[in-house]
Amino acid sequence: MDSVWTNRIAAGAAEMHSSAIRDLLKVTAQPEMISFAGGLPAPELFPVEEIAAAAERALVESPLVTLQYGPTEGFGPLRELLMTWMARLGITVPADQVLVTSGSQQGLDMVGRLLIDPGALVAVEEPTYMGALQAWQTIRPHYLSVPLDDQGLDVDALEALLAAGARPRFLYVVSCFQNPTGVTLADERRRRLIEVASRYTLPIIEDDPYGELYYEGSRTTPLAALDIELHGELRHVVYLGTLSKLLSPGMRVGWIVAPQPLVDRLVMLKQGLDLHTGSMAQVVAYYACRDGLLEQHTPRLRDLYRERRDVMLQALDQTCAGVGGMHWTRPGGGMFLWVRLPTELEAEPLLQQAVAEHVAFVPGRAFHPDGGGGNTMRLNFSHSNPTQIEEGIRRLGGVILASLAL
């Protein structure tokens, strides 16, 4: 019976592999496990009462819209609200250029379907977001990896590749507090990147799920805003946003901001995927945000996550500072930090030992499109409380020291 179907699976689909993070969630669901693996928001800060009140208002004030099919582009009032939200960042576009998606992950899937042919070249940061690689794996692109440092994407390296003749379909970047490293593209590099994109007509997919989660200073200007500043319109950048990290990932409400000709094609593509993002989620999100929930709630997230980041950094300093060749990032926001282990250690076998000690992380190899990163790992600090973070880093440090002693 299996061969009836397996012999008919498309070539790209036959090469699919499961997400390392989703697989780890099965293990980390055990109550005794301290997990730094998933990119999960803190559940104790979900605005449950506010969302419940918004759901009640939606069903009382707009029951037919909430329960009926809706336009593919998204619920009109929500698109207007998102347009206003983007304008405060300098992304000044009409609501017609805002398309509501089923989480920003669907935006990545749609961009891949629209812009990538099998074997086409796509430029990505190295390391890059695992979910983007998974979204595009059935299309089987080739990847042009551009290195990162503590200031974000190495724009000089990108320009050298373009000058040498590389012509990727687009560049994909997580522009703030990058997943997985936690680094942010520096302001001067942002401007240079937009200039380089303009010179080489390089499209940029800007994924920005963490930009509001800054713990020092102020909100970084999105690449999309700089594109508009330079050209007077959105020209080279497609912007992906989401409410998953700010309100609730379970609502699956994200959005794409794109030049109008691209939006029109994305709408046609989405019609064949799901007709439209769930009406109830959209209307509830609108009512929740209409009265200022994002402005009220985001500072609470920043305060809690700043504390947890600081606890994790302090625990690493106390536990692992003396380990030669071991380094980690010190992100100014977001949900992750990135650890580079001594060269003689591999993260994947280390994970097996860590799970035996009831602590988990994501090995870094999964974030590298062409291999590499075997001695790296991603740690999430947003989901665990300070006591769990301290104990989890103590266990992890013990596993690392024990492995070095072998």
For each residue, the residues with C-beta under 8 A, 3 or more apart:
1: 4 5
2: 5 6
3: 6 7
4: 1 7 8
5: 1 2 8 9
6: 2 3 9
7: 3 4
8: 4 5
9: 5 6 13 14
10: 13 14 138
11: 14 15 140
12: 15 16 118 137 138 139 140
13: 9 10 16 138
14: 9 10 11
15: 11 12 137 138 140
16: 12 13 137 138
17: 134 137
18: 22 23
19: 22 23 130 131 134 366
20: 23 24 130 362 363 366
21: 24 25 37 38 39 130 362 366
22: 18 19 25 26
23: 18 19 20 26 27
24: 20 21 27 28 35 37 38 360 362
25: 21 22 28 29 37 38
26: 22 23 29
27: 23 24 30 33 355 360
28: 24 25 33 35 37 38 360
29: 25 26 33
30: 27 33 358
31:
32: 358
33: 27 28 29 30 355 358 359 360
34: 358 359 360 384 388 389 391 392 395
35: 24 28 38 359 360 380 383 384
36: 359 360 361 362 378 379 380 381 384 392 396
37: 21 24 25 28 360 361 362 380
38: 21 24 25 28 35 380 383
39: 21 179 335 336 380 382
40: 43 249 380 382 383
41: 45 46 244 245 248 249 301 335 382 383
42: 45 301 304 305 308 382 383
43: 40 46 383
44:
45: 41 42 297 300 301 304
46: 41 43 51 247 248
47: 50 51 247 248 288 293 297
48: 51 52
49: 52 53
50: 47 53 54 288 293 297
51: 46 47 48 54 55 247 248 251 284 288
52: 48 49 55 56
53: 49 50 56 57
54: 50 51 57 58 284 285 286 287 288 293
55: 51 52 58 59 280 284 287
56: 52 53 59 60
57: 53 54 60 61 287
58: 54 55 61 62 63 66 280 283 284 286 287
59: 55 56 62 63 66 67
60: 56 57 63
61: 57 58 287
62: 58 59 65 66 283
63: 58 59 60 66 67
64: 67 68
65: 62 68 70 75 279 283
66: 58 59 62 63 279 280 283 284
67: 59 63 64 279 280
68: 64 65 279
69: 275 276 279
70: 65 74 75 276 279 282
71: 74 75 76 276
72: 267 270 271 275 276
73: 79 96 98 99 100 267 276
74: 70 71 78 79 98 99 100 255 276 277 282
75: 65 70 71 78 79 100 279 282 283 286
76: 71 79 80 95
77: 80 81 286 290
78: 74 75 81 82 100 253 282 283 285 286 289
79: 73 74 75 76 82 83 95 98 100 255
80: 76 77 83 84 95
81: 77 78 84 85 286 289 290
82: 78 79 85 86 95 98 100 241 255
83: 79 80 86 87 93 94 95 98
84: 80 81 87 88
85: 81 82 88 89 289 294
86: 82 83 89 91 92 93 98 224 239 241 257
87: 83 84 90 91 92
88: 84 85
89: 85 86 211 219 221 222 225
90: 87 221 222 224 225 226 228 229
91: 86 87 222 224 225 228 234 239 257
92: 86 87 228
93: 83 86 97 98 228 234 257
94: 83 97
95: 76 79 80 82 83 98
96: 73 260 263
97: 93 94 234 257 258 259 260 263
98: 73 74 79 82 83 86 93 95 255 256 257
99: 73 74 255 256 257 258 263 266 267 270
100: 73 74 75 78 79 82 253 254 255 276 277 282
101: 104 106 107 110 254 255 256 270 277
102: 105 106 252 253 254 274 277 278
103: 106 107 242 244 249 252 253 254
104: 101 107 108 207 209 240 241 242 244 254 255
105: 102 108 109 131 135 254
106: 101 102 103 109 110 254 270 273 274 277
107: 101 103 104 110 111 240 254 255 256
108: 104 105 111 112 131 132 135 136 205 207 240
109: 105 106 112 113 135 273
110: 101 106 107 113 114 256 266 269 270 273
111: 107 108 114 115 170 205 238 240 256
112: 108 109 115 116 135 136 139 141
113: 109 110 116 139 269
114: 110 111 262 265 266 269
115: 111 112 169 170 203
116: 112 113 120 122 136 139 141 169
117: 120 139 169
118: 12 139 140 141
119: 140 141 142
120: 116 117 139 141 142 168 169
121: 141 142 143 144 166 167 168 169
122: 116 136 141 142 143 144 168 169 170 172
123: 143 144 145 146 158 161 166 168 170 171 172 202
124: 128 132 133 143 144 145 146 171 172 369
125: 128 145 146 147 148 153 172 173 174 178
126: 145 146 147 148 368 369 372
127: 148 180 181 338 364 367 368 373 376
128: 124 125 132 133 145 172 174 367 368 369
129: 132 133 172 174 178 179 180 207 367
130: 19 20 21 133 134 179 180 362 366 367
131: 19 105 108 134 135
132: 108 124 128 129 135 136 172 207
133: 124 128 129 130 136 137 367 369
134: 17 19 130 131 137
135: 105 108 109 112 131 132
136: 108 112 116 122 132 133 139 141
137: 12 15 16 17 133 134 140
138: 10 12 13 15 16
139: 12 112 113 116 117 118 120 136
140: 11 12 15 118 119 137
141: 112 116 118 119 120 121 122 136 169
142: 119 120 121 122
143: 121 122 123 124 369 370
144: 121 122 123 124 161 166 168
145: 123 124 125 126 128 368 369 370
146: 123 124 125 126 153 154 157 158 161 171
147: 125 126 154 157
148: 125 126 127 152 153 154 178 181 183
149: 152 154 183
150: 183 329
151: 183 185 186 189
152: 148 149 175 178 183 184 185 186 189
153: 125 146 148 158 173 185 189 193
154: 146 147 148 149 157 158
155: 158 159 189 192 193 196
156: 159 160
157: 146 147 154 160 161
158: 123 146 153 154 155 161 162 171 193 196
159: 155 156 162 163 196
160: 156 157 163 164
161: 123 144 146 157 158 164 166
162: 158 159 165 166 167 196 200 202
163: 159 160
164: 160 161
165: 162
166: 121 123 144 161 162
167: 121 162
168: 120 121 122 123 144 171 202
169: 115 116 117 120 121 122 141 203
170: 111 115 122 123 202 203 204 205 238
171: 123 124 146 158 168 197 202 203 204 205
172: 122 123 124 125 128 129 132 204 205 207
173: 125 153 178 185 204 205 206 207 223
174: 125 128 129 177 178 179 207 208 209 210
175: 152 178 184 185 190 206 207 208 211 220 222 223
176: 184 185 208 210 211 214 220 333 334
177: 174 182 183 184 210 211 213 214 331 332 333 334 335 336
178: 125 129 148 152 173 174 175 181 182 183 184 185 334
179: 39 129 130 174 209 210 334 335 336 378
180: 127 129 130 336 338 362 364 367 378
181: 127 148 178 329 331 336 337 338 378
182: 177 178 329 330 331 334 336 337 338
183: 148 149 150 151 152 177 178 329 331 338
184: 152 175 176 177 178 220 331 332 333
185: 151 152 153 173 175 176 178 189 190 193 220 223
186: 151 152 189 190
187: 190 191 220 221
188: 191 192
189: 151 152 153 155 185 186 192 193
190: 175 185 186 187 193 194 220 221 223 226
191: 187 188 194 195 226
192: 155 188 189 195 196
193: 153 155 158 185 189 190 196 197 204 223
194: 190 191 197 198 204 223 226 227 230 236 237
195: 191 192 198 199 230
196: 155 158 159 162 192 193 199 200 202
197: 171 193 194 200 201 202 203 204 227 236 237
198: 194 195 201 230 231 235 236
199: 195 196
200: 162 196 197
201: 197 198 236
202: 123 162 168 170 171 196 197 236
203: 115 169 170 171 197 236 237 238
204: 170 171 172 173 193 194 197 223 227 236 237 238
205: 108 111 170 171 172 173 237 238 240
206: 173 175 222 223 224 237 238 239 240
207: 104 108 129 132 172 173 174 175 240
208: 174 175 176 211 222 239 240 241
209: 104 174 179 240 241 242 244 245
210: 174 176 177 179 213 245 333 334 335
211: 89 175 176 177 208 214 219 220 222
212: 219 245 246 298 301
213: 177 210 245 298 301 302 305 333 334 335
214: 176 177 211 217 218 219 220 302 332 333
215: 302 305 306 309 332 333
216: 332 333
217: 214 332
218: 214
219: 89 211 212 214
220: 175 176 184 185 187 190 211 214
221: 89 90 187 190 225 226
222: 89 90 91 175 206 208 211 225 226 239
223: 173 175 185 190 193 194 204 206 226 227 237 239
224: 86 90 91 206 227 228 234 237 238 239 257
225: 89 90 91 221 222 228 229
226: 90 190 191 194 221 222 223 229 230
227: 194 197 204 223 224 230 231 234 235 236 237
228: 90 91 92 93 224 225 231 232 233 234
229: 90 225 226
230: 194 195 198 226 227
231: 198 227 228 234 235 236
232: 228
233: 228 259
234: 91 93 97 224 227 228 231 237 239 257 258 259
235: 198 227 231 259
236: 194 197 198 201 202 203 204 227 231
237: 194 197 203 204 205 206 223 224 227 234
238: 111 170 203 204 205 206 224 256 257 258 259 262
239: 86 91 206 208 222 223 224 234 256 257 258
240: 104 107 108 111 205 206 207 208 209 254 255 256
241: 82 86 104 208 209 254 255 257
242: 103 104 209 245 246 253 254 255
243: 246 247 248 251 253 254 285 289
244: 41 103 104 209 247 248 249 251 252 253 254
245: 41 209 210 212 213 242 249 301 335
246: 212 242 243 294 297 298 301
247: 46 47 51 243 244 251 253 285 288 289 293 294 297
248: 41 46 47 51 243 244 251
249: 40 41 103 244 245 252
250:
251: 51 243 244 247 248 281 284 285
252: 102 103 244 249 277 278 281
253: 78 100 102 103 242 243 244 247 277 281 282 285
254: 100 101 102 103 104 105 106 107 240 241 242 243 244
255: 74 79 82 98 99 100 101 104 107 240 241 242
256: 98 99 101 107 110 111 238 239 240 263 266
257: 86 91 93 97 98 99 224 234 238 239 241
258: 97 99 234 238 239 262 263 266
259: 97 233 234 235 238 262 263
260: 96 97 263 264
261: 264 265
262: 114 238 258 259 265 266
263: 96 97 99 256 258 259 260 266 267
264: 260 261 267 268
265: 114 261 262 268 269
266: 99 110 114 256 258 262 263 269 270
267: 72 73 99 263 264 270 271
268: 264 265 271 272
269: 110 113 114 265 266 272 273
270: 72 99 101 106 110 266 267 273 274 275 276
271: 72 267 268 275
272: 268 269
273: 106 109 110 269 270
274: 102 106 270 277
275: 69 72 270 271
276: 69 70 71 72 73 74 100 270 279
277: 74 100 101 102 106 252 253 274 281 282
278: 102 252 281 282
279: 65 66 67 68 69 70 75 276 282 283
280: 55 58 66 67 283 284
281: 251 252 253 277 278 284 285
282: 70 74 75 78 100 253 277 278 279 285 286
283: 58 62 65 66 75 78 279 280 286 287
284: 51 54 55 58 66 251 280 281 287 288
285: 54 78 243 247 251 253 281 282 288 289
286: 54 58 75 77 78 81 282 283 289 290
287: 54 55 57 58 61 283 284 290 291
288: 47 50 51 54 247 284 285 291 293
289: 78 81 85 243 247 285 286 292 293 294
290: 77 81 286 287
291: 287 288
292: 289 295 296
293: 47 50 54 247 288 289 296 297
294: 85 246 247 289 297 298
295: 292 298
296: 292 293 299 300
297: 45 47 50 246 247 293 294 300 301
298: 212 213 246 294 295 301 302
299: 296 302 303
300: 45 296 297 303 304
301: 41 42 45 212 213 245 246 297 298 304 305
302: 213 214 215 298 299 305 306 333
303: 299 300 306 307
304: 42 45 300 301 307 308
305: 42 213 215 301 302 308 309 333 335 381 382
306: 215 302 303 309 310
307: 303 304 310 311 386
308: 42 304 305 311 312 381 382 384 385 386 389
309: 215 305 306 312 313 331 337 381
310: 306 307 313 314
311: 307 308 314 315 381 386 389 390
312: 308 309 315 316 337 379 381 389 393
313: 309 310 316 317 328 330 337
314: 310 311 317 318
315: 311 312 318 319 389 390 393 394
316: 312 313 319 320 321 328 339 393 397
317: 313 314 320 321
318: 314 315 321
319: 315 316 393 394 396 397
320: 316 317 323 326 328 393 397 400
321: 316 317 318
322:
323: 320 326 342 400 401 404
324: 342
325: 340 341 342 343
326: 320 323 339 340 341 342 400
327: 339 340
328: 313 316 320 337 338 339 340 379
329: 150 181 182 183 337 338
330: 182 313 337
331: 177 181 182 183 184 309 334 336 337
332: 177 184 214 215 216 217
333: 176 177 184 210 213 214 215 216 302 305
334: 176 177 178 179 182 210 213 331
335: 39 41 177 179 210 213 245 305 380 381 382
336: 39 177 179 180 181 182 331 378 379 380 381
337: 181 182 309 312 313 328 329 330 331 378 379 381
338: 127 180 181 182 183 328 329 364 376 377 378 379
339: 316 326 327 328 361 376 377 378 379
340: 325 326 327 328 375 376
341: 325 326 345 346 347 350 375 376 377 400
342: 323 324 325 326 345 375 404
343: 325 375
344: 404
345: 341 342 350 375 400 403 404
346: 341 349 350 374 375
347: 341 350 351 361 363 364 365 374 375 376 377
348: 351 352 363 365 374
349: 346 352 353
350: 341 345 346 347 353 354 363 377 399 400 403
351: 347 348 354 355 360 361 363 377
352: 348 349 355 356
353: 349 350 356 357 399 402 403
354: 350 351 357 359 360 361 395 396 399
355: 27 33 351 352 358 359 360
356: 352 353
357: 353 354 395 396 398 399
358: 30 32 33 34 355 395
359: 33 34 35 36 354 355 392 395 396 399
360: 24 27 28 33 34 35 36 37 351 354 355
361: 36 37 339 347 351 354 377 378 379 396
362: 20 21 24 36 37 130 180 366 377 378
363: 20 347 348 350 351 366 374 376 377
364: 127 180 338 347 367 368 373 374 375 376 377 378
365: 347 348 368 371 372 373 374 376
366: 19 20 21 130 362 363
367: 127 128 129 130 133 180 364 373 376 378
368: 126 127 128 145 364 365 371 372 373
369: 124 126 128 133 143 145
370: 143 145
371: 365 368
372: 126 365 368
373: 127 364 365 367 368 376
374: 346 347 348 363 364 365
375: 340 341 342 343 345 346 347 364
376: 127 338 339 340 341 347 363 364 365 367 373
377: 338 339 341 347 350 351 361 362 363 364
378: 36 179 180 181 336 337 338 339 361 362 364 367
379: 36 312 328 336 337 338 339 361
380: 35 36 37 38 39 40 335 336 383 384
381: 36 305 308 309 311 312 335 336 337 384 389
382: 39 40 41 42 305 308 335
383: 35 38 40 41 42 43 380
384: 34 35 36 308 380 381 388 389 392
385: 308 388 389
386: 307 308 311 389 390
387: 390 391
388: 34 384 385 391 392
389: 34 308 311 312 315 381 384 385 386 392 393
390: 311 315 386 387 393 394
391: 34 387 388 394 395
392: 34 36 359 384 388 389 395 396
393: 312 315 316 319 320 389 390 396 397
394: 315 319 390 391 397 398
395: 34 354 357 358 359 391 392 398 399
396: 36 319 354 357 359 361 392 393 399 400
397: 316 319 320 393 394 400 401
398: 357 394 395 401 402
399: 350 353 354 357 359 395 396 402 403
400: 320 323 326 341 345 350 396 397 403 404
401: 323 397 398 404 405
402: 353 398 399 405 406
403: 345 350 353 399 400 406
404: 323 342 344 345 400 401
405: 401 402
406: 402 403
